[in-house]
Amino acid sequence: MNIPRDACVPATSYQSPVEPVPGESEAEFNERLDVYYDEMDAIQRIREAEEAQCLRELGADRFEVRYHEDSQFWRFQLTEAMLLILLGGIAAVGAVWRVGRLN
C-alpha cells in the first residue's frame, strides 16, 4: 500500500528563530538559544510521533526508504563524473572562444 507523503501533516509548528535582544550579553543569548534548540528538538519529536501515529491509522505497518542499490554505486559515480567533465569542457570551450574573440 502506498500512502502519499503529505497525507499526514503534523499540527504543531515551529517558532520563529531566536534573535539577540539589544543589551543582552552573549552568555545570556547563548543560554536562551540553548533553551530554544531544546524546545525545537521536543517539537520535532512530537511532530514525528504525530506523523507516525497518523500513518499507522492509515494502515502503514512499516517505513521503507529506498536508495540506489549498492551494485549501482560505481555506475552512478562514473555517470556523475562524465557529466561534470562534459560541462567543464563546454565551459572551457566557451571561455577559449570568448577570449579568442577579444583579439
N, CA, C and O atoms as a GROMACS GRO file, in nm:
protein
  412
    1MET      N    1   0.085  -0.118   0.000
    1MET     CA    2   0.000   0.000   0.000
    1MET      C    3   0.089   0.124   0.000
    1MET      O    4   0.181   0.135   0.081
    2ASN      N    5   0.063   0.214  -0.089
    2ASN     CA    6   0.136   0.340  -0.094
    2ASN      C    7   0.051   0.451  -0.034
    2ASN      O    8  -0.062   0.475  -0.076
    3ILE      N    9   0.107   0.518   0.064
    3ILE     CA   10   0.039   0.631   0.128
    3ILE      C   11   0.114   0.756   0.089
    3ILE      O   12   0.236   0.762   0.106
    4PRO      N   13   0.046   0.858   0.036
    4PRO     CA   14   0.116   0.981  -0.003
    4PRO      C   15   0.188   1.043   0.117
    4PRO      O   16   0.139   1.041   0.229
    5ARG      N   17   0.305   1.099   0.090
    5ARG     CA   18   0.388   1.158   0.197
    5ARG      C   19   0.315   1.271   0.268
    5ARG      O   20   0.335   1.291   0.388
    6ASP      N   21   0.232   1.346   0.196
    6ASP     CA   22   0.165   1.461   0.257
    6ASP      C   23   0.029   1.424   0.316
    6ASP      O   24  -0.051   1.513   0.346
    7ALA      N   25   0.001   1.294   0.332
    7ALA     CA   26  -0.127   1.251   0.388
    7ALA      C   27  -0.136   1.288   0.536
    7ALA      O   28  -0.246   1.309   0.588
    8CYS      N   29  -0.025   1.296   0.603
    8CYS     CA   30  -0.024   1.327   0.746
    8CYS      C   31   0.063   1.450   0.771
    8CYS      O   32   0.186   1.442   0.771
    9VAL      N   33  -0.002   1.561   0.793
    9VAL     CA   34   0.070   1.686   0.820
    9VAL      C   35   0.054   1.716   0.969
    9VAL      O   36  -0.059   1.737   1.015
   10PRO      N   37   0.164   1.719   1.046
   10PRO     CA   38   0.154   1.745   1.190
   10PRO      C   39   0.094   1.882   1.220
   10PRO      O   40   0.114   1.978   1.145
   11ALA      N   41   0.020   1.890   1.331
   11ALA     CA   42  -0.047   2.015   1.368
   11ALA      C   43   0.049   2.114   1.432
   11ALA      O   44   0.029   2.235   1.423
   12THR      N   45   0.154   2.064   1.498
   12THR     CA   46   0.248   2.154   1.565
   12THR      C   47   0.333   2.225   1.462
   12THR      O   48   0.361   2.172   1.355
   13SER      N   49   0.375   2.345   1.494
   13SER     CA   50   0.457   2.423   1.401
   13SER      C   51   0.578   2.480   1.474
   13SER      O   52   0.581   2.488   1.596
   14TYR      N   53   0.676   2.518   1.395
   14TYR     CA   54   0.798   2.576   1.450
   14TYR      C   55   0.777   2.723   1.485
   14TYR      O   56   0.695   2.792   1.424
   15GLN      N   57   0.852   2.767   1.584
   15GLN     CA   58   0.851   2.908   1.621
   15GLN      C   59   0.953   2.981   1.534
   15GLN      O   60   1.035   2.920   1.466
   16SER      N   61   0.945   3.113   1.538
   16SER     CA   62   1.043   3.191   1.464
   16SER      C   63   1.180   3.180   1.532
   16SER      O   64   1.186   3.157   1.652
   17PRO      N   65   1.288   3.195   1.456
   17PRO     CA   66   1.422   3.183   1.514
   17PRO      C   67   1.449   3.289   1.622
   17PRO      O   68   1.390   3.397   1.621
   18VAL      N   69   1.538   3.255   1.711
   18VAL     CA   70   1.576   3.344   1.820
   18VAL      C   71   1.668   3.453   1.766
   18VAL      O   72   1.763   3.424   1.693
   19GLU      N   73   1.642   3.574   1.802
   19GLU     CA   74   1.727   3.688   1.764
   19GLU      C   75   1.784   3.750   1.891
   19GLU      O   76   1.718   3.748   1.994
   20PRO      N   77   1.905   3.804   1.884
   20PRO     CA   78   1.961   3.871   2.002
   20PRO      C   79   1.876   3.993   2.041
   20PRO      O   80   1.827   4.067   1.955
   21VAL      N   81   1.861   4.012   2.170
   21VAL     CA   82   1.787   4.126   2.222
   21VAL      C   83   1.889   4.237   2.251
   21VAL      O   84   1.996   4.209   2.306
   22PRO      N   85   1.859   4.362   2.216
   22PRO     CA   86   1.954   4.470   2.246
   22PRO      C   87   1.987   4.474   2.395
   22PRO      O   88   1.897   4.468   2.480
   23GLY      N   89   2.113   4.485   2.427
   23GLY     CA   90   2.158   4.491   2.565
   23GLY      C   91   2.179   4.354   2.628
   23GLY      O   92   2.219   4.346   2.744
   24GLU      N   93   2.154   4.248   2.554
   24GLU     CA   94   2.170   4.113   2.607
   24GLU      C   95   2.315   4.069   2.588
   24GLU      O   96   2.373   4.088   2.481
   25SER      N   97   2.374   4.009   2.693
   25SER     CA   98   2.511   3.962   2.681
   25SER      C   99   2.514   3.836   2.595
   25SER      O  100   2.412   3.772   2.572
   26GLU      N  101   2.634   3.803   2.549
   26GLU     CA  102   2.648   3.685   2.464
   26GLU      C  103   2.614   3.558   2.542
   26GLU      O  104   2.556   3.465   2.487
   27ALA      N  105   2.653   3.554   2.671
   27ALA     CA  106   2.623   3.438   2.754
   27ALA      C  107   2.471   3.421   2.772
   27ALA      O  108   2.420   3.310   2.766
   28GLU      N  109   2.401   3.531   2.793
   28GLU     CA  110   2.255   3.524   2.807
   28GLU      C  111   2.190   3.478   2.676
   28GLU      O  112   2.098   3.397   2.677
   29PHE      N  113   2.240   3.531   2.566
   29PHE     CA  114   2.186   3.492   2.437
   29PHE      C  115   2.210   3.343   2.411
   29PHE      O  116   2.119   3.273   2.366
   30ASN      N  117   2.332   3.295   2.440
   30ASN     CA  118   2.362   3.154   2.419
   30ASN      C  119   2.276   3.065   2.507
   30ASN      O  120   2.233   2.958   2.464
   31GLU      N  121   2.250   3.108   2.630
   31GLU     CA  122   2.164   3.031   2.719
   31GLU      C  123   2.021   3.025   2.662
   31GLU      O  124   1.958   2.919   2.661
   32ARG      N  125   1.972   3.139   2.615
   32ARG     CA  126   1.839   3.144   2.557
   32ARG      C  127   1.833   3.061   2.428
   32ARG      O  128   1.731   2.998   2.398
   33LEU      N  129   1.941   3.062   2.353
   33LEU     CA  130   1.950   2.983   2.230
   33LEU      C  131   1.947   2.833   2.261
   33LEU      O  132   1.884   2.756   2.189
   34ASP      N  133   2.017   2.792   2.368
   34ASP     CA  134   2.015   2.651   2.408
   34ASP      C  135   1.873   2.607   2.444
   34ASP      O  136   1.830   2.497   2.408
   35VAL      N  137   1.800   2.692   2.517
   35VAL     CA  138   1.661   2.661   2.553
   35VAL      C  139   1.576   2.651   2.426
   35VAL      O  140   1.494   2.560   2.414
   36TYR      N  141   1.597   2.742   2.332
   36TYR     CA  142   1.523   2.741   2.206
   36TYR      C  143   1.547   2.610   2.131
   36TYR      O  144   1.452   2.548   2.083
   37TYR      N  145   1.674   2.568   2.121
   37TYR     CA  146   1.706   2.444   2.050
   37TYR      C  147   1.646   2.323   2.120
   37TYR      O  148   1.599   2.229   2.055
   38ASP      N  149   1.646   2.324   2.254
   38ASP     CA  150   1.583   2.214   2.328
   38ASP      C  151   1.434   2.208   2.298
   38ASP      O  152   1.378   2.100   2.280
   39GLU      N  153   1.369   2.325   2.293
   39GLU     CA  154   1.226   2.330   2.260
   39GLU      C  155   1.201   2.280   2.118
   39GLU      O  156   1.105   2.208   2.094
   40MET      N  157   1.287   2.318   2.023
   40MET     CA  158   1.270   2.275   1.885
   40MET      C  159   1.289   2.124   1.873
   40MET      O  160   1.219   2.059   1.795
   41ASP      N  161   1.384   2.068   1.949
   41ASP     CA  162   1.402   1.923   1.949
   41ASP      C  163   1.277   1.853   2.001
   41ASP      O  164   1.235   1.752   1.945
   42ALA      N  165   1.219   1.907   2.108
   42ALA     CA  166   1.096   1.849   2.164
   42ALA      C  167   0.982   1.858   2.063
   42ALA      O  168   0.906   1.762   2.047
   43ILE      N  169   0.969   1.972   1.997
   43ILE     CA  170   0.864   1.989   1.895
   43ILE      C  171   0.885   1.891   1.781
   43ILE      O  172   0.789   1.833   1.730
   44GLN      N  173   1.009   1.872   1.739
   44GLN     CA  174   1.038   1.778   1.631
   44GLN      C  175   1.000   1.636   1.670
   44GLN      O  176   0.943   1.562   1.590
   45ARG      N  177   1.031   1.596   1.794
   45ARG     CA  178   0.992   1.462   1.840
   45ARG      C  179   0.840   1.446   1.841
   45ARG      O  180   0.789   1.340   1.805
   46ILE      N  181   0.768   1.551   1.882
   46ILE     CA  182   0.621   1.547   1.884
   46ILE      C  183   0.569   1.534   1.741
   46ILE      O  184   0.478   1.455   1.715
   47ARG      N  185   0.625   1.612   1.648
   47ARG     CA  186   0.582   1.606   1.508
   47ARG      C  187   0.604   1.467   1.450
   47ARG      O  188   0.517   1.414   1.381
   48GLU      N  189   0.719   1.408   1.478
   48GLU     CA  190   0.748   1.275   1.427
   48GLU      C  191   0.653   1.171   1.485
   48GLU      O  192   0.608   1.080   1.414
   49ALA      N  193   0.620   1.184   1.615
   49ALA     CA  194   0.526   1.090   1.678
   49ALA      C  195   0.386   1.107   1.619
   49ALA      O  196   0.317   1.008   1.594
   50GLU      N  197   0.344   1.232   1.597
   50GLU     CA  198   0.213   1.257   1.537
   50GLU      C  199   0.205   1.200   1.397
   50GLU      O  200   0.104   1.139   1.360
   51GLU      N  201   0.310   1.218   1.318
   51GLU     CA  202   0.312   1.168   1.182
   51GLU      C  203   0.310   1.015   1.181
   51GLU      O  204   0.238   0.954   1.101
   52ALA      N  205   0.388   0.953   1.269
   52ALA     CA  206   0.391   0.807   1.276
   52ALA      C  207   0.254   0.752   1.316
   52ALA      O  208   0.208   0.653   1.260
   53GLN      N  209   0.188   0.816   1.414
   53GLN     CA  210   0.056   0.772   1.458
   53GLN      C  211  -0.046   0.785   1.343
   53GLN      O  212  -0.126   0.694   1.321
   54CYS      N  213  -0.043   0.895   1.272
   54CYS     CA  214  -0.134   0.917   1.160
   54CYS      C  215  -0.112   0.811   1.052
   54CYS      O  216  -0.208   0.757   0.997
   55LEU      N  217   0.014   0.782   1.020
   55LEU     CA  218   0.044   0.681   0.919
   55LEU      C  219  -0.003   0.543   0.962
   55LEU      O  220  -0.052   0.465   0.880
   56ARG      N  221   0.011   0.511   1.093
   56ARG     CA  222  -0.038   0.384   1.144
   56ARG      C  223  -0.190   0.375   1.128
   56ARG      O  224  -0.243   0.271   1.092
   57GLU      N  225  -0.258   0.487   1.156
   57GLU     CA  226  -0.404   0.489   1.143
   57GLU      C  227  -0.448   0.472   0.997
   57GLU      O  228  -0.558   0.423   0.971
   58LEU      N  229  -0.362   0.514   0.903
   58LEU     CA  230  -0.394   0.497   0.761
   58LEU      C  231  -0.358   0.357   0.709
   58LEU      O  232  -0.382   0.325   0.592
   59GLY      N  233  -0.302   0.276   0.795
   59GLY     CA  234  -0.273   0.138   0.758
   59GLY      C  235  -0.128   0.106   0.733
   59GLY      O  236  -0.097  -0.007   0.693
   60ALA      N  237  -0.038   0.198   0.755
   60ALA     CA  238   0.105   0.171   0.734
   60ALA      C  239   0.155   0.080   0.846
   60ALA      O  240   0.127   0.103   0.963
   61ASP      N  241   0.228  -0.023   0.809
   61ASP     CA  242   0.283  -0.113   0.910
   61ASP      C  243   0.435  -0.105   0.918
   61ASP      O  244   0.496  -0.159   1.010
   62ARG      N  245   0.496  -0.037   0.821
   62ARG     CA  246   0.641  -0.017   0.824
   62ARG      C  247   0.678   0.100   0.734
   62ARG      O  248   0.599   0.144   0.651
   63PHE      N  249   0.799   0.150   0.754
   63PHE     CA  250   0.851   0.258   0.672
   63PHE      C  251   0.964   0.200   0.587
   63PHE      O  252   1.038   0.114   0.633
   64GLU      N  253   0.975   0.248   0.466
   64GLU     CA  254   1.078   0.198   0.378
   64GLU      C  255   1.143   0.316   0.308
   64GLU      O  256   1.075   0.398   0.246
   65VAL      N  257   1.273   0.323   0.317
   65VAL     CA  258   1.349   0.427   0.248
   65VAL      C  259   1.434   0.357   0.144
   65VAL      O  260   1.512   0.267   0.177
   66ARG      N  261   1.419   0.397   0.020
   66ARG     CA  262   1.492   0.331  -0.088
   66ARG      C  263   1.601   0.424  -0.142
   66ARG      O  264   1.579   0.542  -0.166
   67TYR      N  265   1.718   0.366  -0.159
   67TYR     CA  266   1.831   0.436  -0.216
   67TYR      C  267   1.876   0.359  -0.340
   67TYR      O  268   1.815   0.259  -0.378
   68HIS      N  269   1.982   0.405  -0.402
   68HIS     CA  270   2.039   0.329  -0.513
   68HIS      C  271   2.093   0.198  -0.458
   68HIS      O  272   2.142   0.191  -0.345
   69GLU      N  273   2.083   0.095  -0.538
   69GLU     CA  274   2.139  -0.033  -0.497
   69GLU      C  275   2.290  -0.021  -0.489
   69GLU      O  276   2.350   0.060  -0.560
   70ASP      N  277   2.351  -0.102  -0.404
   70ASP     CA  278   2.497  -0.100  -0.391
   70ASP      C  279   2.566  -0.129  -0.523
   70ASP      O  280   2.672  -0.074  -0.553
   71SER      N  281   2.506  -0.216  -0.603
   71SER     CA  282   2.568  -0.253  -0.730
   71SER      C  283   2.567  -0.137  -0.830
   71SER      O  284   2.641  -0.141  -0.928
   72GLN      N  285   2.487  -0.035  -0.807
   72GLN     CA  286   2.478   0.079  -0.898
   72GLN      C  287   2.570   0.194  -0.858
   72GLN      O  288   2.574   0.296  -0.927
   73PHE      N  289   2.643   0.180  -0.747
   73PHE     CA  290   2.723   0.289  -0.693
   73PHE      C  291   2.824   0.342  -0.795
   73PHE      O  292   2.827   0.462  -0.823
   74TRP      N  293   2.908   0.253  -0.850
   74TRP     CA  294   3.014   0.299  -0.939
   74TRP      C  295   2.958   0.350  -1.071
   74TRP      O  296   3.014   0.443  -1.130
   75ARG      N  297   2.850   0.291  -1.116
   75ARG     CA  298   2.786   0.341  -1.238
   75ARG      C  299   2.739   0.485  -1.216
   75ARG      O  300   2.757   0.572  -1.301
   76PHE      N  301   2.677   0.509  -1.101
   76PHE     CA  302   2.630   0.643  -1.067
   76PHE      C  303   2.747   0.740  -1.057
   76PHE      O  304   2.740   0.852  -1.108
   77GLN      N  305   2.856   0.698  -0.992
   77GLN     CA  306   2.973   0.784  -0.976
   77GLN      C  307   3.034   0.818  -1.112
   77GLN      O  308   3.070   0.934  -1.136
   78LEU      N  309   3.046   0.721  -1.201
   78LEU     CA  310   3.103   0.745  -1.334
   78LEU      C  311   3.012   0.836  -1.417
   78LEU      O  312   3.061   0.923  -1.489
   79THR      N  313   2.881   0.814  -1.408
   79THR     CA  314   2.788   0.900  -1.481
   79THR      C  315   2.800   1.044  -1.433
   79THR      O  316   2.804   1.137  -1.514
   80GLU      N  317   2.806   1.063  -1.304
   80GLU     CA  318   2.821   1.198  -1.247
   80GLU      C  319   2.953   1.261  -1.289
   80GLU      O  320   2.957   1.378  -1.325
   81ALA      N  321   3.061   1.184  -1.286
   81ALA     CA  322   3.192   1.236  -1.327
   81ALA      C  323   3.191   1.276  -1.474
   81ALA      O  324   3.245   1.380  -1.510
   82MET      N  325   3.131   1.193  -1.558
   82MET     CA  326   3.126   1.224  -1.701
   82MET      C  327   3.044   1.351  -1.727
   82MET      O  328   3.082   1.433  -1.811
   83LEU      N  329   2.936   1.367  -1.656
   83LEU     CA  330   2.857   1.490  -1.672
   83LEU      C  331   2.938   1.613  -1.631
   83LEU      O  332   2.932   1.716  -1.698
   84LEU      N  333   3.011   1.603  -1.522
   84LEU     CA  334   3.094   1.716  -1.478
   84LEU      C  335   3.205   1.746  -1.577
   84LEU      O  336   3.234   1.862  -1.605
   85ILE      N  337   3.267   1.642  -1.631
   85ILE     CA  338   3.372   1.663  -1.731
   85ILE      C  339   3.312   1.728  -1.856
   85ILE      O  340   3.371   1.819  -1.912
   86LEU      N  341   3.196   1.680  -1.898
   86LEU     CA  342   3.129   1.737  -2.015
   86LEU      C  343   3.096   1.884  -1.994
   86LEU      O  344   3.123   1.967  -2.080
   87LEU      N  345   3.038   1.916  -1.880
   87LEU     CA  346   3.004   2.057  -1.851
   87LEU      C  347   3.128   2.143  -1.840
   87LEU      O  348   3.130   2.257  -1.887
   88GLY      N  349   3.234   2.089  -1.778
   88GLY     CA  350   3.360   2.162  -1.769
   88GLY      C  351   3.421   2.186  -1.906
   88GLY      O  352   3.474   2.294  -1.933
   89GLY      N  353   3.413   2.085  -1.993
   89GLY     CA  354   3.464   2.100  -2.129
   89GLY      C  355   3.387   2.205  -2.207
   89GLY      O  356   3.447   2.286  -2.278
   90ILE      N  357   3.254   2.205  -2.194
   90ILE     CA  358   3.173   2.306  -2.261
   90ILE      C  359   3.209   2.446  -2.211
   90ILE      O  360   3.220   2.539  -2.290
   91ALA      N  361   3.226   2.460  -2.080
   91ALA     CA  362   3.264   2.590  -2.023
   91ALA      C  363   3.402   2.632  -2.072
   91ALA      O  364   3.423   2.750  -2.102
   92ALA      N  365   3.496   2.538  -2.081
   92ALA     CA  366   3.632   2.570  -2.127
   92ALA      C  367   3.630   2.612  -2.273
   92ALA      O  368   3.696   2.710  -2.310
   93VAL      N  369   3.556   2.540  -2.357
   93VAL     CA  370   3.546   2.577  -2.498
   93VAL      C  371   3.484   2.715  -2.511
   93VAL      O  372   3.530   2.797  -2.591
   94GLY      N  373   3.380   2.741  -2.435
   94GLY     CA  374   3.317   2.873  -2.438
   94GLY      C  375   3.412   2.983  -2.396
   94GLY      O  376   3.413   3.091  -2.454
   95ALA      N  377   3.493   2.956  -2.293
   95ALA     CA  378   3.588   3.056  -2.245
   95ALA      C  379   3.697   3.082  -2.349
   95ALA      O  380   3.733   3.196  -2.375
   96VAL      N  381   3.750   2.974  -2.409
   96VAL     CA  382   3.854   2.990  -2.511
   96VAL      C  383   3.797   3.066  -2.631
   96VAL      O  384   3.864   3.155  -2.684
   97TRP      N  385   3.678   3.033  -2.674
   97TRP     CA  386   3.614   3.102  -2.786
   97TRP      C  387   3.594   3.250  -2.754
   97TRP      O  388   3.619   3.337  -2.838
   98ARG      N  389   3.549   3.278  -2.632
   98ARG     CA  390   3.525   3.417  -2.591
   98ARG      C  391   3.655   3.496  -2.585
   98ARG      O  392   3.660   3.611  -2.631
   99VAL      N  393   3.760   3.437  -2.530
   99VAL     CA  394   3.890   3.505  -2.522
   99VAL      C  395   3.947   3.524  -2.662
   99VAL      O  396   4.006   3.628  -2.690
  100GLY      N  397   3.929   3.427  -2.749
  100GLY     CA  398   3.979   3.438  -2.887
  100GLY      C  399   3.914   3.551  -2.963
  100GLY      O  400   3.975   3.609  -3.053
  101ARG      N  401   3.792   3.584  -2.929
  101ARG     CA  402   3.720   3.692  -2.998
  101ARG      C  403   3.769   3.830  -2.953
  101ARG      O  404   3.738   3.930  -3.018
  102LEU      N  405   3.844   3.838  -2.844
  102LEU     CA  406   3.891   3.966  -2.793
  102LEU      C  407   3.999   4.025  -2.883
  102LEU      O  408   4.015   4.147  -2.887
  103ASN      N  409   4.072   3.942  -2.955
  103ASN     CA  410   4.180   3.991  -3.041
  103ASN      C  411   4.127   4.057  -3.158
  103ASN      O  412   4.203   4.105  -3.242
   0.00000   0.00000   0.00000
